[in-house]
Amino acid sequence: MQQKHNPMTLKVMMAVGIILVLASVVMTGQVSAGTSTYGQMDSGTVPLLQESTPEPPTVDHTSLDILQGPFDQPQEVTAACLSCHSHAAEQLMETVHWTWEFQNDVTGQLLGKKNLINNFCISIQSNEPRCTSCHIGYGWEDNTFDFTEEKNVDCLVCHDTTGTYQKFPTSAGYPTTVEKEFPAGSGIIYDPVDLAYVAQNIGPTSRETCGNCHFYGGGGDYVKHGDMDSSLIDASYQLDVHMSPEGADMNCTTCHMTDGHQISGSRYEHDEGDWEGCATCHSTEPHNIASLNNHTEKVACQTCHIPEYARGGNPTKMTWDWSQAGQLNASGAPITTTDENGLVIYDGKKGAFTFEYDVIPDYVWYNGNVTYTLPGEEIDPSTMVNINTLLGDKDDPNAKIYPVKTFTAIQPYDSGNNILAIPHLYGSDDAAYWKSFNWDSSIAAGMAYAGLDYSGSYDFVETQMLWPTTHMVAPASEALSCQECHTGQDSRLNFISLGYSEEDVTRLTNFPPSTNFEDEDRQFIQENSPDVCESCHTTEHELWTTSTHSTDNVGCVSCHTLEQEGEHPQVAFTMSKDAAVCGSCHINEYRDWENSIHKQYRVTCVTCHNPHSQDQMTVGDYEISCLTCHQENAEEIAHSTHKAAGLNCNDCHMYTGDNTGHTWNVGSDTCLSCHADTIHQANSILTGEGTEPLEETVPVEEPVEPSGTGFSLPIWAGAFFGIVIFVGGAILFVRRDNGNGQEE
C-alpha cells in the first residue's frame, strides 16, 4: 500500500530531531545566568572589582594617526574618539552626567542640577557659562543647548592622564586656546591645552579626573561636600582607608561602578537593590561581634566609620549668607575679607561664609529617597526652608541612620509669591548681579529665564540642605565606640529627634561604661570595682567571676547605680529588676521580649536569669527555667518524642532565624531544622526516624546550580531520540517518488 507524505512534514521531523539533540546538550549544561562576579565575601575581604578598575588601554594611542592632530577645536578630538568608540557618546547621553537631570520615579520629581535650586550658587539657570565648566560637554551656554549633538561630548575631561587638561571656569565647558588669568588679578593662569597630547595619553578615570568637578563643586575646593575635597587625591590612611595609596588605593569607580557609562550610586536615589554600597565588598555582616552586625539593619556603615568629615586639613563651608553681598570699595569693586588661615570669609559678590574643620555629622533616617523644594513651589518664609528632605523614619523598614552635612544659607526669595528666587548672577549684561549688584533686576531676569512669575518684591530666607556623608572613611580603630551614642550626656545621636520615646531613650542611653571611660567615670568604676564589692557581696561576686559579664568587663556599677549622691553603703545602689536595665545592652533581646507573652505577665529577664551569673533560674531537678512556671507541661513533655530525642523547651522555643528567640514563638524554620527531610512523612514520628539531637540533625544545604529550565534531560537520551527522529525522517525523505511524490 502506498502512502503520500508531505515534503514539509519530513523537513519538520528532521528539524525536530536536530532541535532535540541540541536541547539535550543545553539542558544538561546547567548554565546559570546573572551570577554575581563577587561571590560570597568573608568579613574584611576586598574583592577584585574588575568591572570598576579597568586595565590601561590595550591600544597605544600615541601611534594612532587620527590622534596626531593638530586639533583646533576639542570637538575634533571627540570625532576622532567616536571613529572607534562608536557607541560611547550615545551611551553617555543617557546618563545624569550629561543631562544633569534625573527623574525620581518614587517621588515623581524631576531632579538634577539642570532643574533644582540649591543654597550654594542657587541655580544654573541663566548662569550656564559659569556653571557648566564642570559639564562633560562643550558649549552649554544657555537653554538652547542641543543635548543630542554627539560632537559636543567631552571625552578628555574624564580620561585625561596627563593632568594638563583644564576647562576654563567661564567658557561653558571649553578649555582655553590662549593663556588666560582667572579670577582677574589673582595671578592664576590657565594655559592653552595641547589637545593632541592629551588625546594620545588617555586612560581610565581616576581620583584626579573625577575630583576636578566633584571636589570643587559649589564654587571651589571643599565648598559643597564635607567629605570630598582635594585632600582625597593623595589621601593619608587616616583620612580614607579606601582611597589612600597606603590603604586600598581605590578610584572613584571602584565603588561607583560603570556599565555603558552609567555610574552606580546617586544622592538623588540610593537603591540598595541596584547598588549595594559597602556590602559589595564587606557583606551585610562585616563584624566578628554579633551585636555590631545587628546594628547594620538600622545604622548605616558610614555612621560609625566616618566619625568626622573635613578631616583632610581642608575646612568645609558650613554657612553662606547672600544677604550680605554687595559691599564695594571706592572704585566699585567687590570687597573680599580673609581670616587668619587665608580663607575668604566675605566676598562682595557672594556674601559671608563660615568654615569648619573636623566636623561631627548630624544624623537622620534615610531610606534612599529624597524630595526637593522645586522652583515655583510655595514656601513658608517664617521658618527654616528645607531645600531637600531625606525620607525615612524609625519605623521605615528600608531606612537607616545616616551621617549628613547640614548646610545652612540665607538666600533671596520672591516675597510676593513666597517662592525661592532664581537670580541671574553671571554675565556681562546689566541685569547680572555680579555686574550691577542689583538684586531686583537680577531676580527679575533670572525668574523670567526660568519661566517663573516674579512679583517684583524680594527678601531673604534661611534655608537648609543635607548632604549624605559617605567618604573619608577612617581606620576601623577610629570608628565610633558604643558610648559615643549610647550615653545620656553629649550623645552623638538625638534619639528623641530620631523618633524614639522617652522610655526608649532611657534604655538606649543607659549603657555600661566598661571601656573608653571619661576620667571621672574611670575613677568611679575603680572605686566601685567588683573586687571592692566582693568584701560584702561574696556570693554575688563569685557568680559574677564565671559569667559572660565578667568576661566582657561589665562590672557591678554597669547595672547598679547610686540612688543619690553619697558613699556606699550609706547610700544604696539601685536594685531595679526592670527589663530595660538589661535592654540597654541586649537591645534585640529586649525588643523581642517586648512582643512576647512574658511581658504581658511581667516576666522579666531576671525571672529566668540569675543577674550575676546569667545562668537560668531553676527549681529542684528542672533543667531549665521554663518548667519553674510551666509545671503543668512537665509531665506531658517527659513522655514526648522530643524529650526522648534529648530536646528541651529552648531547643524549639528559642531556635529560629527570625529573631533572638526571646519571643518564644516556634517558627517554621524551627521544625525544618530537624524535620526537613521527613516533614511530609507522618509515619516517621511513629517509627522514631529523624529524632536525633538538634545539633546533629540540622541539615546542611548543598549549593544548587541554577539552570535555565525546570527540568534536565540526560544527554544520551536527548541525543538518542533526536537521532532516531532525524534518521527516520531522512529514510522517508529519500524513498519519496521524485515524479509524483509517492513512496513504495
Protein Blocks (a to p, Z undefined) as FASTA:
>chain_A
ZZdddfklmmmmmmmmmmmmmmmmmmmnopaehiafklpadehiacddfklmccddfbdf
klpmklnopafbfklmmmmmmmmmmmlmmmmmmpmklnopacdfknopaedjklmccfkn
opaghplmmmmmmpccehiabfkbcfkbmklpcfklmmpcnlpaccdfklgopacfbdcd
ddehklpacddddfklmmmmgccddfklmmmmmmmgghiahklpmkbcfklmmccfklom
mlpmklnopafklmmcceehiaghifkbccfklogojmmmnojblbfbfklmmmmmmpcf
klmmmmbghknopacdfbdcfklgoiacfkopacddddfkopafbdfknopcdddehiac
dddddehiacdddehiacdfkbccdfbaceddfklmkbccdddddddddddddfklopac
dddfbdjbfklmklnopaklmmmmmmmmnopacehiacddddddddddfehiacfklgcc
fklmmccehpabdfklnopafklmmmmmmccffbhpafklmmmmmmmgfklmmmmmmmlm
mmmmmmmklmnopafklmpccfbgcddfkbccdfbfbfklmmmmmmmlmmmmmmpmklmn
opafklmpcfklopacdehjbfbfklmmmmmlmmmmmmgmklmnopafklmmmgcfkbno
lnopacfklmmmmmmmmmmmmklmmnopaiacfklmmccdddddddfbfbdcdfklmmmm
mmmmmmmmmmmmmmpcfknopaZZ
